[in-house]
């Protein structure tokens, strides 16, 4: 995956395209919580190391987005299309990926406790060392692990 070294202001501008009033860097703390970016498109964006709470990315198109080491608690990615994106070592506790489509996505080392993938289509994606505790799989089965 090619990382884009965009400054914070540029990354916030991409996310803020759904809510332009929150585009200013000074609103960063408010911006990253309870944000809706339904149907948004992100291409080659570096959001690594940031924290997001209750972000709605329903039907979003994410291509080559870097969420490495990010916290995405209770995030919604329902019906999203996610390609060549990294969630490596990210916290995705309670995230919803219902009916999402994944291609070449890296979840290595991610915390997927309570995450829901029901109906998701996963192609060529890595889940090595991911923490799965009460994780709902695409077929509706719940995956338990010893490290809950």
DABEL-V483550 format. One record per residue. N is the residue number from 1. RES is the residue in one letter. NEAR is the number of other C-alpha atoms within 8 Angstrom. Layout:
N|RES|NEAR, N|RES|NEAR
This chain:
1|X|6, 2|X|5, 3|X|9, 4|X|7, 5|X|6, 6|X|8, 7|X|6, 8|X|7, 9|X|9, 10|X|8, 11|X|12, 12|X|12, 13|X|11, 14|X|8, 15|X|12, 16|X|12, 17|X|10, 18|X|9, 19|X|10, 20|X|8, 21|X|6, 22|X|9, 23|X|13, 24|X|10, 25|X|8, 26|X|5, 27|X|9, 28|X|10, 29|X|7, 30|X|6, 31|X|9, 32|X|11, 33|X|10, 34|X|9, 35|X|9, 36|X|9, 37|X|15, 38|X|10, 39|X|9, 40|X|12, 41|X|7, 42|X|12, 43|X|8, 44|X|11, 45|X|13, 46|X|12, 47|X|11, 48|X|9, 49|X|9, 50|X|9, 51|X|8, 52|X|12, 53|X|12, 54|X|12, 55|X|16, 56|X|12, 57|X|15, 58|X|12, 59|X|12, 60|X|16, 61|X|11, 62|X|13, 63|X|11, 64|X|14, 65|X|14, 66|X|13, 67|X|15, 68|X|12, 69|X|12, 70|X|15, 71|X|12, 72|X|15, 73|X|13, 74|X|12, 75|X|15, 76|X|12, 77|X|15, 78|X|12, 79|X|12, 80|X|15, 81|X|11, 82|X|14, 83|X|11, 84|X|12, 85|X|15, 86|X|13, 87|X|15, 88|X|12, 89|X|13, 90|X|15, 91|X|12, 92|X|15, 93|X|12, 94|X|12, 95|X|15, 96|X|12, 97|X|15, 98|X|13, 99|X|12, 100|X|15, 101|X|11, 102|X|14, 103|X|11, 104|X|11, 105|X|14, 106|X|12, 107|X|15, 108|X|12, 109|X|12, 110|X|15, 111|X|12, 112|X|15, 113|X|13, 114|X|12, 115|X|14, 116|X|13, 117|X|14, 118|X|12, 119|X|11, 120|X|12, 121|X|9, 122|X|8, 123|X|7, 124|X|8, 125|X|11, 126|X|9, 127|X|10, 128|X|7, 129|X|7, 130|X|12, 131|X|11, 132|X|13, 133|X|13, 134|X|11, 135|X|14, 136|X|13, 137|X|12, 138|X|12, 139|X|6, 140|X|8, 141|X|7, 142|X|8, 143|X|10, 144|X|9, 145|X|9, 146|X|5, 147|X|5, 148|X|7
